[in-house]
Amino acid sequence: MAYTLEQLSDDIRAALKADPGVGGKQAVVKLVSKVLLDKDFVEKHLRAEDCKPRKVLYEDPELGFCVCGHVYEKPAHGAPHDHGSSWAIYGLAVGDTEMTDWRIVRKGDGETPSLVEPEKVYVLRPGDAHFYDVGVVHSPKRDGLTKLVRIEGANLDRIKRSNIKAAAKVDA
């Protein structure tokens, strides 16, 4: 039997109520990993005609988290970013995504962006889910068809993102 969006949302709510900290979010990572391998869930909720590139599938009225579907049919190379005052969990159902974690080398303020340098590069594959806490800077690189489930701690349509820019390399 397929894992439903209602079950996923209920399980996420229960995990975050039991532990609103990092432990609860790590429990949500496990839930997302489970749904990524559910072919019926992916077929029903991650359709290009609905999720190109993002659709909020569920927004929790009490805790504010969102379950989002994303479908990228063409290459998509994202710039370094965080999710402002929110956290996010990325989970791959179809395709691969090369992720880069960035380290802040100079904190910005006001109109001056924070400058970042790449720290770690890794690939998320189908079934993989990864937690990005508040303030964690990362960037995705997708070169082909990619379908993912992303859990947002709050609807990112209403969250101001940080001003972030990759630092220029200076050759010696």
Phi, psi and omega per residue, in radians:
M1 nan 2.412 -3.092
A2 -1.244 2.604 3.029
Y3 -1.394 2.178 -3.061
T4 -1.604 2.835 3.064
L5 -1.080 -0.661 3.106
E6 -1.104 -0.757 3.109
Q7 -1.102 -0.791 3.135
L8 -1.034 -0.838 -3.123
S9 -1.083 -0.751 3.103
D10 -1.095 -0.736 -3.128
D11 -1.185 -0.661 3.089
I12 -1.128 -0.817 3.133
R13 -0.996 -0.803 -3.133
A14 -1.093 -0.736 -3.138
A15 -1.124 -0.741 -3.116
L16 -1.293 -0.511 3.065
K17 -1.274 -0.654 3.133
A18 -1.173 -0.616 -3.140
D19 -2.659 1.726 -3.135
P20 -1.288 -0.082 -3.134
G21 -1.554 -2.775 -3.090
V22 -1.047 -0.657 -3.137
G23 -1.049 -0.715 3.101
G24 -1.138 -0.688 3.136
K25 -1.201 -0.616 3.067
Q26 -1.155 -0.599 3.049
A27 -1.123 -0.648 3.098
V28 -1.158 -0.642 3.073
V29 -0.960 -0.768 3.141
K30 -1.126 -0.682 3.099
L31 -1.121 -0.748 3.138
V32 -1.124 -0.744 3.114
S33 -0.990 -0.673 3.140
K34 -1.121 -0.816 -3.066
V35 -1.238 -0.475 -3.126
L36 -1.099 -0.481 -3.108
L37 -1.666 0.028 3.131
D38 -1.552 1.775 -3.062
K39 -1.022 -0.656 3.136
D40 -1.144 -0.752 3.121
F41 -1.075 -0.841 -3.118
V42 -1.072 -0.787 -3.130
E43 -1.103 -0.670 -3.094
K44 -1.345 -0.699 -2.962
H45 -1.861 -0.293 -3.091
L46 -1.978 1.114 -3.134
R47 -1.769 2.370 -3.092
A48 -0.988 -0.679 -3.089
E49 -1.164 -0.327 -3.137
D50 -1.823 -0.577 -2.903
C51 -2.050 0.496 -3.123
K52 -1.671 1.899 -0.174
P53 -1.575 -0.247 -3.038
R54 -2.550 2.441 3.027
K55 -2.454 2.298 3.023
V56 -1.334 1.984 -3.129
L57 -1.489 -0.521 -3.130
Y58 -2.747 2.372 3.029
E59 -2.204 2.110 -3.063
D60 -1.300 2.153 -3.090
P61 -1.233 -0.389 -3.107
E62 -1.635 -0.916 -3.044
L63 -1.632 -0.321 3.064
G64 1.514 -0.110 -3.139
F65 -1.212 2.733 3.115
C66 -2.176 2.533 2.944
V67 -1.846 2.108 -3.084
C68 -2.098 2.547 3.003
G69 -1.870 2.447 3.117
H70 -2.290 2.398 3.017
V71 -2.343 2.150 3.064
Y72 -2.040 2.032 -3.127
E73 -1.605 -0.343 -3.108
K74 -2.136 2.928 3.092
P75 -0.956 2.469 3.125
A76 -2.518 1.990 -3.135
H77 -1.985 1.884 -3.086
G78 -1.463 2.638 3.077
A79 -1.432 2.798 3.059
P80 -1.000 2.354 -3.123
H81 -2.751 2.849 2.914
D82 -2.129 -2.982 3.141
H83 -2.016 0.618 3.102
G84 1.019 -2.211 -3.100
S85 -1.489 0.103 -3.122
S86 -1.910 2.948 3.016
W87 -2.002 2.938 3.107
A88 -2.627 2.702 3.021
I89 -2.179 2.165 3.081
Y90 -1.752 2.354 3.077
G91 -2.359 2.246 -3.085
L92 -1.621 2.225 3.067
A93 -1.830 -0.670 -3.113
V94 -2.426 2.390 3.098
G95 1.465 -3.119 3.123
D96 -2.104 2.643 3.040
T97 -2.325 2.150 3.024
E98 -1.460 2.132 -3.134
M99 -1.887 2.492 3.019
T100 -2.109 2.227 2.989
D101 -1.631 2.400 -3.059
W102 -2.019 2.576 3.095
R103 -1.886 2.324 3.103
I104 -1.325 2.131 3.127
V105 -1.788 -0.352 3.027
R106 -2.616 2.037 -3.131
K107 -1.257 2.270 3.116
G108 -1.512 2.994 3.041
D109 -2.675 2.498 -3.132
G110 1.026 -2.122 -3.124
E111 -1.454 -0.248 -3.130
T112 -1.409 2.120 -3.100
P113 -1.280 2.694 2.933
S114 -1.256 2.433 3.101
L115 -1.758 2.386 -3.083
V116 -2.250 2.686 3.035
E117 -2.212 2.562 3.129
P118 -1.094 2.430 -3.119
E119 -2.028 -0.685 -3.057
K120 -2.651 2.403 3.085
V121 -2.136 2.355 -3.138
Y122 -2.670 2.898 -3.095
V123 -2.018 2.249 2.978
L124 -1.615 2.286 -3.134
R125 -2.070 2.913 -3.133
P126 -0.873 2.248 -3.108
G127 1.713 -0.259 3.136
D128 -1.490 2.421 3.040
A129 -2.331 2.548 -3.068
H130 -2.450 2.373 -3.132
F131 -1.636 2.258 3.059
Y132 -2.046 1.895 -3.088
D133 -1.286 2.985 3.094
V134 -0.941 2.256 3.079
G135 1.497 -0.110 3.132
V136 -1.356 2.156 -3.094
V137 -1.647 2.298 -3.096
H138 -2.640 2.932 3.048
S139 -2.618 2.435 3.098
P140 -1.739 2.626 3.033
K141 -2.325 2.011 -3.121
R142 -2.077 2.223 -3.090
D143 -1.883 -0.085 3.124
G144 -2.650 -2.892 -3.140
L145 -0.959 2.212 3.135
T146 -2.416 2.331 3.045
K147 -2.201 2.309 -3.135
L148 -2.496 2.745 2.985
V149 -1.855 2.252 3.083
R150 -2.180 2.283 3.051
I151 -1.769 2.212 3.103
E152 -1.912 2.366 3.118
G153 -1.104 -0.485 3.050
A154 -2.603 2.703 -3.123
N155 -1.060 1.991 -3.054
L156 -1.201 -0.177 3.028
D157 -1.136 -0.367 -3.080
R158 -1.997 0.242 -3.088
I159 -1.977 2.272 3.062
K160 -1.361 2.214 3.142
R161 -1.497 2.740 3.098
S162 -1.285 2.660 3.076
N163 -1.496 1.912 -3.025
I164 -2.303 2.453 3.136
K165 -2.493 2.462 3.059
A166 -1.176 2.329 3.114
A167 -1.233 2.483 3.095
A168 -1.308 2.384 3.081
K169 -1.364 2.370 3.111
V170 -1.917 2.083 3.120
D171 -1.399 2.406 -3.140
A172 -1.469 nan nan
